[in-house]
Amino acid sequence: MASILKVDTIQDQSGNNIINENADTITIGASGDTITVPTGATLTVPNGGLSGQNYPAFMAYNNGSTTQSITNAVWTEATIYGVESFDTDSAFNTTTCRFTPQVAGKYFFTASIFGPDFTANFNGILLSKNGSNDLNSSSNTGNITSLAVDYVSVNGIITLNGTTDYVSIFVNQQSGVSKNIGGGSGASISFFGGYRIGA
């Protein structure tokens, strides 16, 4: 016959709470305790459910054939990252190339864009929160180079609310005419990825 034990608190012999339920929050352990999961046991939590799990996470890249024209001197949202290596929470949209995680926290991002026709003028890449492309904004992390290189890259940390906030990549080039990004041998250096690093 099945039995049910109904309690709100379990204490050790010294009167310390070792398991407590209050207002839909379950607390396991008392101050100073070590909680151990025995060998052979499995602890299962949802993505983002424990500190130290770097989820949600994703990595996307350019397939080597897709290109995008970037108008001279206009910050333009990059939409060339159409192939996913992985996407733990299905939070990256391969059409808009926006990452919209449903877990709040601070996220580390990395991105690179291959621009085979970039010249020695202004070339820039920007991690953008919610479509902002202001280099003076705390929502953005950017990298600008004036060198005659064929790619630009950026890394940064952005805080997201876990509901509506999204991150995407903007690029700017000032060669005087429109230039393409993506395509060709740039599949390995046109990428966009990120992961949650904490609350």
N, C-alpha and C positions, 0 to 999 in steps of 0.2 A: 504494500500500500504506500502511495506517495505521501510525503510529509512536507510541510511548509513551515519554515521558521521566520517569523516577521520581527525584525528589529531595525532600529535606525542607527545604532552604534554598537560596535564590538570593541571591548577594551582588553588590554593585557592585565596581568595580576597587580601591576602598580597603578592601575586606573588611567593609563594613557589610551586615548582613542587610537585604535589601529585600523579600523574601518568605520567610516561615518558617512551617512547620506543626509544632505540638508539642501532643500530648495533645488532638487534635481542635480546636485553636484555631489559626486562620490569622492571622498578623500581616503586614500590608502596610505597607512603609515603615520607615525608621529615624528615630530621634530627630532632629528638625529638618527632616525632609522635608515637602514639600507634595504631597499626592495629588490629582491632577486627573482629572476625567472629561471627555474631549474633547467639543467641540461635535459634535452628531450622535449621540453615544453615549447609551445609557439605562442608568441604575442602578436596578435593581428590588430592593426590600426588602419584607419583610412588614410589616404594620401594627405600629407600636411597635418596629421593628427598628433604627432609628437615632435618636440623640438629636436633638431638633429637630422630629421628627414628633409632632404632638399627637394621636396615636391610642393607644388607643381613644377615641372621642368620640361623643357622642349629644346629641340635643335632642328632648324630648317635651313635649306640651302637652295641655290640656283641650279637648275638642271643642266646648265651649260648651253642651252639653246634659246631660252627665254631672254629677251632684252627689253629695256625700257628707255624711252627717250627722255632726257632731262633738259628742260628749257634753260637757257642761259640765265644765271643770276636769280633763280627762283628755287626756294626750298621746296622739294618735291618728295612726297611719301613714296618710299620704295615698295614695289609689289612684285619683286622678282624671286622671292623665296617660296617657290611653289612646291617643294618636295620636303617632307619631314623625315629626319632620321629617327626621332621619337617625340612623343607628346603625351606625357603621363596622364593628363587630365582632359585631353581634347580641348585645350584652351587656346591653341594657335589656329588661326584661320588662314589657310593657304591661298585664299583668293585676295583678301584684304591685307594679308601679312601682318595682322595685329594679334598680340598676345593679351588675352583678357582672363586672368586667373580668378577663380571663385574662392580663393583663400587669401585673406588679408595678410600683409607682411612686407618685409623688405626683400627685394629681388636683385640679384646680380645678373647683368646682361652683357653680352659680347656680340659684336657685329662687324662685318667687313663687306665692302662693296668693290667689285672689280669694274674699273672704268678703262677699257682698252684705249680710249681716245683722250683720256685726261691729259692736259698740258700743264705747263709750269705756272699757271695762274691759280686762283683760289679754288681749292677743292675741299669740301667739307662733308662730314657725316655726323648725324645727331641721333641720340636716343631720345625719343619724344614721348611724353606722357599726355594722353588725351589730345593728340594732334598739335600740341604746342611746338613752335619752332623758333623760340626766342632763346638765343644763347645766353641771355642774362637771367633766365628763369631757373628757379631751383628744381623745376620739373624736368629739366633737360640736362643731358651730359653730351658734350660734343668734342670733336676733334677736327682740326683744320690743318691742311698742309698746302704749301705753295710749291712743293717740289714736283718735278715731272715724273711722277710715279703712276702706276696703273691701278692702284687700289688705295682706299682709305679705310681705317678701322677705328673702333671705339669700344671702351669698356666702362661700365658704371653701375651704380646702385640706385634704385628708385623704389619709393614706398607706394604700394597699391592698396586700395580699399577692399579688394576681394569681391566687388560687385560690378561696378561700372568702369573702373579705371582700366585703361589699356596702354600698351607700349608698342610703338612702331618705329621704323627707321626713316629718317629724312636725309636727303642728299642735296648738295648744292655744288654747282660748278660754274666758273665764270671765265670760260674760254672765249666768249663772244658769240658763240653759236650753240645750238643744241648738240648734246653728246649722249651716246648710249652707255648704259651700264648693264652688267650681266653678259651672259653668252660666252661662247668660245671656251678657252681653257680656264676661265674664271670660276668654274663650278666649285672648285675647292677653296676659293677665297672670297666667294660671295655667300656668306652665311649669317644667321641670326639665331641666337640661343640665349637661354636664361634659366634661372632656378631660384627658388625661395631660400633665403639664408636665415630667416628668423622672423619673429613677430614685429 
